[in-house]
Amino acid sequence: MNNFETLIRKNLRTVIGVLSGTSVDAVDVVLVKIKGKGKSSEIKVLDFRSYPINIKLKKHILRLSTDNKIKAEDICRLNFVIGNLFAESVNKFISDKNLSAKDIDLIGSHGQTVCHFPANIKLFGYDSRSTLQLGDPSVIANRTGINVIGDFRTADVASGGDGAPLVPYLDYILFASDKKSRAFVNIGGISNVTYLCKSCDQNEVIAFDTGPGNMLIDSLMMKLFKKKYDKNGKTSSAGKVNAGLFKFLKDYDKFYRKKFPKSTGREYYGEKYISDILKNVENTKPADIISTVTKFTAFTIYHNIKRFNPGELLISGGGAKNISLMNFLKEYSGKTEVNPINEKGITTDNKEAVLFALLANEFINGNRANVTSATGSFKNVFLGKFCPA
């Protein structure tokens, strides 16, 4: 374990963060330098790249998340397939940068979420709340020759939490202020908000999933237009909001009205949700459906943050590039400034990948990195598992 001892003693580490989001479009890889730990962490983003996922593999992963007829063998094999996919992306990134495995201290890998059931149900007399991210970190460590920290959500779920959201820890470390309150919204497949009151500590951070992000829009774009997503919000901008469909969505969706802490995923905003939307769009133009769902997505975000009345709202994730979604959000937010994030090297694209690099570094430093006020966990825990190369 000399390698591990050397790693622990370092104060400056070169770390890669890697993940694929709920949209399963690409593997995101970021390279950072991290000095220090906890609130003293200094993060320098060196590079970020995305590697598209083969469309057939993407469809198989999405089917795994929604099809009740999937066999245990499919899950078992896909766990290694995704691990190999992540390793391939990391190796390509390292090669593109003219680096070698010896130049990297650590990889923080989130994996690919396929199941997330934070609500507890007794099964054979035992607690069964659970979460599952595929892409085994041991596979990544073996294929890259680099130490890997992975499986970040399980410990929080095991201690009574939702295992999500995890982004608030990064927001707290980098952006907490003694001078003003701030709110951060990450619009990925699911949207989540982090609210940092002035001079807050780690367990005073308020954060939770607000509801849909790009997930409903992307699914409907594929069904109605055979496109992966609404690029720059052009389809939504060309349509008009249908009042009847908008009312249906407000009444139908129960998640955005739930009290926090709360988290969600494709298990709620999946095929059944999309099917129920399409049953209520008779005589509605496809572009109008996209426009209505885009406005509804903005509404669910606003509904959940209006109580905090933040001085500014900083947006990250793919949704920040959807001009129509951003415009709807600005309409709802009134005088509150709404802008894409671009601070300390953190951008709309790289934020989540940077998070998992940071969480890997915190694990090595022995820091408990869940935000209990956000996840609902009854204690602070170490996030992740160490898999040596």
C-alpha positions as CSV (number, residue, x, y, z in Angstrom):
1,M,0.0,0.0,0.0
2,N,3.0,2.3,-0.5
3,N,1.2,3.8,-3.4
4,F,-1.8,4.7,-1.2
5,E,0.4,6.1,1.5
6,T,2.1,8.4,-1.0
7,L,-1.2,9.5,-2.3
8,I,-2.5,10.4,1.1
9,R,0.5,12.4,2.0
10,K,0.2,14.6,-1.1
11,N,-1.2,18.2,-0.7
12,L,-1.4,18.8,-4.5
13,R,-3.0,16.1,-6.7
14,T,-3.8,15.7,-10.3
15,V,-7.3,14.3,-10.5
16,I,-9.7,13.2,-13.3
17,G,-13.4,13.4,-12.8
18,V,-15.6,11.2,-15.1
19,L,-19.3,10.6,-15.5
20,S,-22.2,10.1,-17.9
21,G,-25.5,11.8,-17.0
22,T,-29.1,10.7,-17.0
23,S,-29.3,11.6,-20.7
24,V,-26.6,9.1,-21.5
25,D,-25.3,11.2,-24.4
26,A,-21.6,11.2,-23.6
27,V,-18.8,10.4,-21.1
28,D,-17.6,13.7,-19.6
29,V,-13.9,13.8,-18.5
30,V,-12.3,16.7,-16.7
31,L,-8.7,17.2,-15.6
32,V,-8.0,19.3,-12.5
33,K,-5.3,20.1,-10.0
34,I,-6.6,20.2,-6.4
35,K,-4.5,21.7,-3.6
36,G,-5.6,21.2,0.0
37,K,-8.9,19.8,1.3
38,G,-12.3,20.9,2.6
39,K,-13.0,24.6,2.6
40,S,-9.3,25.3,1.9
41,S,-9.5,23.3,-1.4
42,E,-8.1,25.2,-4.4
43,I,-9.3,23.7,-7.7
44,K,-7.7,24.5,-11.1
45,V,-9.5,23.2,-14.2
46,L,-6.9,22.2,-16.8
47,D,-9.1,20.7,-19.5
48,F,-12.6,19.2,-20.2
49,R,-13.8,16.9,-23.0
50,S,-16.9,14.9,-23.9
51,Y,-16.8,11.6,-25.7
52,P,-20.1,10.6,-27.4
53,I,-21.7,7.3,-26.4
54,N,-22.6,4.8,-29.2
55,I,-26.3,5.2,-29.8
56,K,-27.0,1.4,-29.6
57,L,-25.3,1.3,-26.2
58,K,-27.2,4.4,-25.1
59,K,-30.5,2.7,-26.0
60,H,-29.5,-0.4,-24.1
61,I,-28.6,1.6,-21.0
62,L,-31.9,3.5,-21.1
63,R,-33.9,0.3,-21.6
64,L,-32.2,-1.1,-18.5
65,S,-33.6,1.8,-16.5
66,T,-37.2,1.3,-17.7
67,D,-37.7,-2.3,-18.7
68,N,-38.9,-4.7,-16.0
69,K,-38.0,-7.7,-18.1
70,I,-34.2,-7.1,-18.0
71,K,-32.3,-10.1,-16.7
72,A,-29.7,-10.1,-14.0
73,E,-27.1,-11.1,-16.6
74,D,-27.8,-7.9,-18.5
75,I,-27.1,-5.8,-15.4
76,C,-24.0,-7.8,-14.5
77,R,-22.4,-7.5,-18.0
78,L,-23.3,-3.9,-18.5
79,N,-21.6,-3.0,-15.2
80,F,-18.3,-4.1,-16.8
81,V,-19.2,-2.7,-20.3
82,I,-19.7,0.8,-18.8
83,G,-16.5,0.4,-16.7
84,N,-14.7,-0.3,-19.9
85,L,-16.4,2.6,-21.7
86,F,-15.3,5.0,-19.0
87,A,-11.8,3.6,-19.0
88,E,-11.6,4.0,-22.8
89,S,-12.7,7.6,-22.5
90,V,-10.1,8.3,-19.8
91,N,-7.3,6.7,-21.8
92,K,-8.3,8.6,-24.9
93,F,-8.3,11.9,-22.9
94,I,-4.9,11.1,-21.4
95,S,-3.5,10.2,-24.9
96,D,-5.0,13.4,-26.4
97,K,-3.2,15.4,-23.8
98,N,0.1,13.6,-24.4
99,L,0.0,12.4,-20.8
100,S,0.5,9.0,-19.2
101,A,-1.2,7.2,-16.3
102,K,1.8,8.1,-14.1
103,D,0.8,11.8,-14.5
104,I,-2.6,11.2,-12.8
105,D,-3.0,10.6,-9.1
106,L,-6.6,9.7,-9.0
107,I,-9.9,9.2,-10.9
108,G,-13.3,10.0,-9.4
109,S,-15.9,8.1,-11.3
110,H,-19.6,8.5,-10.7
111,G,-20.7,5.7,-13.0
112,Q,-24.1,5.5,-14.8
113,T,-27.2,5.6,-12.7
114,V,-29.7,2.9,-13.8
115,C,-31.8,2.7,-10.6
116,H,-32.5,5.1,-7.8
117,F,-35.0,4.2,-5.1
118,P,-34.4,6.4,-2.0
119,A,-37.8,5.9,-0.5
120,N,-37.6,3.1,2.0
121,I,-39.9,0.0,1.7
122,K,-39.5,-3.0,4.0
123,L,-38.6,-6.1,2.0
124,F,-38.5,-9.4,4.0
125,G,-38.3,-7.2,7.1
126,Y,-35.3,-5.3,5.9
127,D,-34.8,-1.7,4.7
128,S,-34.6,-1.6,0.9
129,R,-33.9,2.0,0.0
130,S,-31.2,1.8,-2.7
131,T,-29.3,3.3,-5.6
132,L,-27.3,1.7,-8.4
133,Q,-24.6,3.2,-10.6
134,L,-23.0,0.9,-13.1
135,G,-19.4,1.1,-14.4
136,D,-17.4,-0.8,-11.8
137,P,-14.4,1.3,-10.5
138,S,-12.2,-1.8,-10.3
139,V,-12.6,-2.2,-14.0
140,I,-11.6,1.4,-14.6
141,A,-8.6,1.1,-12.3
142,N,-7.5,-2.1,-14.1
143,R,-7.9,-0.7,-17.6
144,T,-6.3,2.7,-16.9
145,G,-3.6,1.8,-14.3
146,I,-4.9,4.7,-12.1
147,N,-6.4,4.6,-8.6
148,V,-10.1,5.1,-8.7
149,I,-12.7,6.3,-6.2
150,G,-16.2,5.4,-7.2
151,D,-19.7,4.5,-6.0
152,F,-20.2,7.9,-4.3
153,R,-24.0,7.7,-3.5
154,T,-24.3,4.4,-1.7
155,A,-22.9,5.4,1.7
156,D,-25.4,8.3,2.0
157,V,-28.3,6.0,1.1
158,A,-27.1,3.5,3.7
159,S,-27.2,6.2,6.3
160,G,-30.8,7.1,5.6
161,G,-30.2,9.7,2.9
162,D,-31.4,10.0,-0.7
163,G,-27.9,9.8,-2.1
164,A,-28.6,13.0,-3.9
165,P,-28.0,15.7,-4.7
166,L,-24.2,15.7,-4.3
167,V,-23.4,18.9,-6.2
168,P,-24.1,21.1,-3.1
169,Y,-20.8,20.0,-1.6
170,L,-18.9,21.5,-4.6
171,D,-21.1,24.7,-4.4
172,Y,-20.4,25.0,-0.7
173,I,-16.6,24.5,-1.0
174,L,-16.2,26.9,-3.9
175,F,-19.0,29.5,-3.7
176,A,-20.2,30.0,-0.1
177,S,-20.0,33.7,0.8
178,D,-19.9,35.7,4.0
179,K,-21.4,38.6,2.1
180,K,-24.5,37.4,0.2
181,S,-26.9,34.5,-0.3
182,R,-26.6,32.6,-3.6
183,A,-28.6,30.0,-5.5
184,F,-27.2,27.5,-8.0
185,V,-29.3,25.4,-10.4
186,N,-27.9,22.5,-12.3
187,I,-30.1,21.6,-15.2
188,G,-29.0,18.1,-16.4
189,G,-31.6,15.4,-17.0
190,I,-33.0,16.3,-13.6
191,S,-32.8,19.9,-12.2
192,N,-31.4,20.5,-8.7
193,V,-30.9,23.6,-6.7
194,T,-28.4,24.6,-4.1
195,Y,-29.1,27.5,-1.8
196,L,-26.2,29.0,0.2
197,C,-27.3,31.5,2.8
198,K,-24.8,34.0,3.9
199,S,-22.0,32.5,6.1
200,C,-23.5,29.0,6.1
201,D,-21.7,25.9,7.2
202,Q,-21.8,22.5,5.5
203,N,-24.9,21.2,7.1
204,E,-26.8,24.4,6.7
205,V,-26.7,24.2,2.9
206,I,-30.2,23.7,1.4
207,A,-30.3,21.6,-1.7
208,F,-32.6,19.2,-3.5
209,D,-33.9,18.0,-6.9
210,T,-36.6,20.4,-8.2
211,G,-38.0,18.1,-10.9
212,P,-37.3,17.7,-14.7
213,G,-34.4,19.3,-16.3
214,N,-33.7,18.2,-19.9
215,M,-35.2,14.7,-19.5
216,L,-38.8,15.4,-20.6
217,I,-37.7,17.8,-23.4
218,D,-35.1,15.3,-24.7
219,S,-37.5,12.3,-24.7
220,L,-40.2,14.3,-26.5
221,M,-37.7,15.6,-29.1
222,M,-36.7,12.1,-29.9
223,K,-40.3,10.9,-30.1
224,L,-41.7,13.8,-32.1
225,F,-38.7,15.0,-34.1
226,K,-36.2,12.1,-34.0
227,K,-33.6,14.5,-32.5
228,K,-31.6,13.9,-29.3
229,Y,-32.4,17.3,-27.9
230,D,-33.7,20.8,-28.6
231,K,-30.5,22.5,-29.7
232,N,-30.4,26.1,-28.3
233,G,-34.2,25.8,-27.6
234,K,-35.0,26.5,-31.3
235,T,-38.0,24.1,-31.4
236,S,-39.4,25.5,-28.2
237,S,-38.9,29.1,-29.4
238,A,-40.8,28.2,-32.7
239,G,-43.8,26.9,-30.7
240,K,-46.4,28.3,-28.5
241,V,-47.4,27.3,-24.9
242,N,-50.6,25.3,-24.8
243,A,-52.5,26.4,-21.8
244,G,-54.4,23.1,-21.4
245,L,-51.3,20.9,-21.6
246,F,-49.5,23.3,-19.2
247,K,-52.3,22.9,-16.6
248,F,-52.3,19.2,-17.1
249,L,-48.6,19.0,-16.3
250,K,-49.0,21.2,-13.2
251,D,-51.8,19.0,-11.9
252,Y,-50.2,15.7,-13.0
253,D,-46.7,16.2,-11.6
254,K,-46.5,15.4,-7.9
255,F,-42.7,15.6,-7.4
256,Y,-42.2,19.3,-7.8
257,R,-44.7,20.0,-5.0
258,K,-43.0,17.7,-2.5
259,K,-41.2,19.1,0.4
260,F,-37.4,18.9,0.5
261,P,-35.1,17.1,1.0
262,K,-36.1,15.1,-2.1
263,S,-34.5,13.5,-5.1
264,T,-35.8,11.9,-8.3
265,G,-34.7,10.4,-11.7
266,R,-35.8,8.4,-14.7
267,E,-37.9,6.2,-12.4
268,Y,-40.4,9.1,-12.2
269,Y,-39.7,11.1,-15.3
270,G,-39.5,8.1,-17.6
271,E,-41.6,6.3,-20.2
272,K,-44.9,6.4,-18.3
273,Y,-44.7,10.1,-17.7
274,I,-44.0,10.7,-21.4
275,S,-46.8,8.4,-22.5
276,D,-49.2,10.2,-20.2
277,I,-48.2,13.5,-21.8
278,L,-48.7,12.2,-25.3
279,K,-52.2,11.0,-24.3
280,N,-53.1,14.6,-23.6
281,V,-51.8,16.5,-26.7
282,E,-54.6,15.9,-29.2
283,N,-54.6,18.6,-31.9
284,T,-51.4,20.1,-30.4
285,K,-48.5,20.9,-32.7
286,P,-45.3,19.1,-31.9
287,A,-43.4,22.4,-31.5
288,D,-46.1,23.6,-29.1
289,I,-45.7,20.4,-27.0
290,I,-41.9,21.1,-26.7
291,S,-42.6,24.8,-25.8
292,T,-45.1,23.9,-23.2
293,V,-42.9,21.2,-21.5
294,T,-39.9,23.7,-21.6
295,K,-42.0,26.3,-19.8
296,F,-43.2,23.7,-17.3
297,T,-39.6,22.7,-16.6
298,A,-38.7,26.4,-15.9
299,F,-41.9,26.6,-13.7
300,T,-40.9,23.6,-11.5
301,I,-37.5,25.2,-10.9
302,Y,-39.0,28.6,-10.1
303,H,-41.6,27.0,-7.8
304,N,-38.9,25.4,-5.7
305,I,-36.6,28.4,-5.4
306,K,-38.9,31.4,-5.0
307,R,-39.2,30.9,-1.2
308,F,-35.5,31.7,-0.9
309,N,-35.6,34.9,-2.9
310,P,-31.8,34.7,-3.8
311,G,-29.8,37.7,-4.9
312,E,-28.6,35.8,-8.0
313,L,-29.3,32.5,-9.7
314,L,-26.4,30.8,-11.5
315,I,-27.2,28.0,-14.0
316,S,-25.1,25.0,-15.0
317,G,-25.7,21.9,-17.0
318,G,-26.9,21.4,-20.5
319,G,-30.1,23.3,-19.9
320,A,-28.1,26.5,-19.6
321,K,-27.6,26.3,-23.4
322,N,-31.4,26.1,-24.0
323,I,-32.2,29.7,-24.8
324,S,-35.9,29.2,-24.5
325,L,-35.6,27.5,-21.1
326,M,-33.4,30.3,-19.9
327,N,-35.9,32.9,-21.1
328,F,-38.8,31.2,-19.4
329,L,-36.7,31.0,-16.2
330,K,-35.9,34.7,-16.4
331,E,-39.5,35.6,-16.8
332,Y,-40.4,33.7,-13.7
333,S,-37.5,35.0,-11.7
334,G,-38.3,38.7,-12.1
335,K,-35.6,41.0,-10.7
336,T,-33.3,38.1,-9.7
337,E,-30.4,37.9,-12.1
338,V,-30.2,34.6,-14.0
339,N,-26.9,33.7,-15.7
340,P,-24.9,30.7,-16.8
341,I,-22.2,29.9,-14.3
342,N,-18.6,30.8,-15.2
343,E,-16.6,31.2,-12.0
344,K,-13.3,29.7,-10.9
345,G,-13.0,27.7,-14.0
346,I,-16.4,26.0,-13.4
347,T,-18.7,26.1,-16.5
348,T,-22.1,24.8,-17.5
349,D,-20.4,21.8,-19.1
350,N,-17.8,20.7,-16.6
351,K,-19.3,21.3,-13.2
352,E,-20.5,17.8,-12.4
353,A,-17.3,16.2,-13.6
354,V,-15.3,18.6,-11.4
355,L,-17.6,17.5,-8.5
356,F,-16.5,13.9,-8.7
357,A,-12.8,14.9,-8.9
358,L,-13.3,16.9,-5.7
359,L,-15.2,14.1,-4.0
360,A,-12.4,11.6,-4.8
361,N,-9.9,14.1,-3.4
362,E,-12.0,14.5,-0.2
363,F,-12.2,10.7,0.2
364,I,-8.4,10.5,0.1
365,N,-8.1,13.3,2.6
366,G,-10.6,11.6,5.0
367,N,-13.3,14.2,4.7
368,R,-17.0,13.3,5.0
369,A,-18.5,15.0,2.0
370,N,-22.3,14.5,2.0
371,V,-24.5,17.5,2.9
372,T,-27.0,16.0,5.3
373,S,-29.4,18.9,5.1
374,A,-29.6,18.2,1.3
375,T,-29.8,14.4,1.2
376,G,-31.6,13.7,4.5
377,S,-28.9,11.4,5.8
378,F,-28.7,11.1,9.6
379,K,-24.9,11.6,9.6
380,N,-22.0,12.8,7.6
381,V,-20.3,9.9,5.8
382,F,-17.3,9.2,3.6
383,L,-18.5,9.1,0.0
384,G,-17.0,6.5,-2.3
385,K,-14.9,3.3,-2.4
386,F,-11.2,3.0,-3.1
387,C,-10.1,0.7,-6.0
388,P,-6.3,0.6,-6.4
389,A,-4.7,0.2,-9.8
